């Protein structure tokens, strides 16, 4: 497995400058920059963090790129003694490159690597090209920051009144 330390450090530094806890499930930050569109950082739960840059192409907004990393392997400790897990790429979606998945979650919530070579290739692209672009865009000095609550869609947090399941009156068996 190949981690993305440069990407991790850049995103953590950005989150720190905004006083955001990246490791809290449900964390959601939306940044807006006139020349760069929107940058959304979200803790998706299950040890996954996504970063998406929305850019405008004509009248449409597209995600380019959208990156999902796995943060569940706690192999390191930061200077405060807190766990500081490595980040591993799981998927990336780019306008010209399409969607690629190299890893998924197992039934127990662990990282299941589907394609080690693709993970290595994705890690190189994310850690070098995308991180450099992220740093160059200087998202730390933006005019608009929103931390809207994300509606959790897990069984533990789902509102039963949001869903309606029609039960049949007559069951033939």
N, C-alpha and C positions, 0 to 999 in steps of 0.2 A: 504494500500500500504506500502511496506517495502523498504526503501532506502538502498543503499550500501555505507555508509560513509567512511569506510576504503579503499575500492576500489577507490572511488572518490579522496580521499586525496593522495593516492599513485600515481594515474595517473596524477593528477594536479601537484604534486611535480616533477614528471618526466618531464612533459611538461614545467614547470617553469625552470627547470635546463637546458632545451634545448632552452629556450626563444621562446616558441610556445604558441600562443593564441588558446586554445582548443575550445573556443566558437565561433570562426570565421568559418562560413560555408565554406567548401572546404579545411579546414586545413588537411594536410596529412603529416605524419612523418613515415619514415621507418628506423628502427634501425637494425643493424646486429651484431651478436655476434657469434664467432666461435662455441661455445659449446651449444648455445641456438637457433640458427636459426635467424629468422627475427621477429621483433615486429612492428606491424603497428598500428598507432593510427590515426583515421580519423573522422572528423566531417562530418557526412553524410547529414547535413541539417535537417530541421524540428525537431530541438531540440533532435537530436540523435548523439551519439558518439559511435564509435566501436573501440574495441581493439582486435587485432588478433595476435596470436603467431604462426608462421609457423615453423614447425619442419620437418626434413627430415626423412622419413621412407623408407629405401632402396633407390631407385632413385626418389621417389616421394616426393613432398612438400605437407604437409597437414596442415590445420588450426586446431590447438588444443591448447587452445580453441579459439573460436570467440565469443565475447560478444558484445551485443548492449544494451546501456542504454539510457533512456529518461532523458533529462535535462531541461524540459520546465516548471517545477513548481518552481517559484522563491519565495521561502518562507524564505530564509535567506539572510543576508547581510554580506560581508566580512569586514575585518578591514579597508579597504579603502572606504567603503560605497557602493561598487559595488554589484549587485545581485550575489548571490552564491547559485544557485538552488541545491536541493537534486537530486541525481541520482537514478533512478529506473530501475531494470533489465527488459528488454523486451524479449530478446532471448539469447540463448547460444547454441553453437554447439561444441561438443567434439568428439574426435575420437571414444572413447568407449561408450559415453553416447548418441550420436546422436544429433539431432536438437530438441530443445524445445522452444516453444513460449508461453509466459504467458501474453503478452500485445502487443497491436498494436496501430497505430494512428487512431483516429476517422477522419471523413470527415473534421472536423474543425481543425485538427492538435493536438488535445488533446490526452492524454494517455487513452486508453481504455483497462482496465484490463480484460482479458479473464478468468484467473484462479488465484484467490487470493492465494490459497494454494501453487500452483507451483511458484508464484512470491516470496513468503516467503522462500520456499525451495531454489530457485535459489539465492536469496539474501544472504542466509546463506553460500552457497557454494562459491559464488563470493567474499563475504566480508571476509571470513575466509581462505579457502584453496587457491583460486586463487590469492588473494592479497598477502598472505604469499609467494607463489611461485614467484610472480612478484618481490617482494622486495628481495627475496633470490638471484634472478638472476642478480640483480644490473645493470639494463639497463642504469643507469645514466653514467656509465663509459664504453662507447662503442667506438669502433674505427670508425664506419661508420654511418653517419647520412645523410639521403636524405630527402629533402622536395620538392618532385616533385609536380607539379601542377596536380590537378585532373580535368579531363574534366567533367564539369557539364552537366547533361542530363535532365535538367528541361526545361520547355517551355521558361522561361525567358532567359536562357543562351544557348539554343541549336543553333547550327549553321545550318541554313536551307540547306546548301549545303552538309551536311553529310548524309542527308536522301533523298531518292528518292521514290516517290509514283507515280505509273503509273496510270494515269487517263484513264478510258475506253472511247473510241470514241462514242460508241453507248450505251445508257442506255435504257433498255427495258421498263422502266416505266416512 
